Amino acid sequence: MLDLSEDLSYPEFLTRILDEAEYRTRNKAIKFLKVQWSNHSEDEATWEREDRLREEYPTFFLPTSSFSGQEFLLEEENCNTPGVM
């Protein structure tokens, strides 16, 4: 069940990182992460810039003892400030 606000938006939480890629220009390399958001399936995952995700979800990127090397998991209550999509 979604909690809709008056403008029909709802909070989204980063739940998993599915893939990563790097885009290279002549002078710069930009890292992108394919992320799955709460209330969405893997098919609806989006590519996002890693630096922007680190700014918005800093606790998501903290090292954990249960790191599997393949995916990151985050409980909804551990999110700092959810983005609205």
Helices and strands as residue ranges (DSSP letters): E 11-12, E 14-24, E 29-37, G 42-44, E 46-49, H 50-56, G 58-61, G 76-78, E 83-84
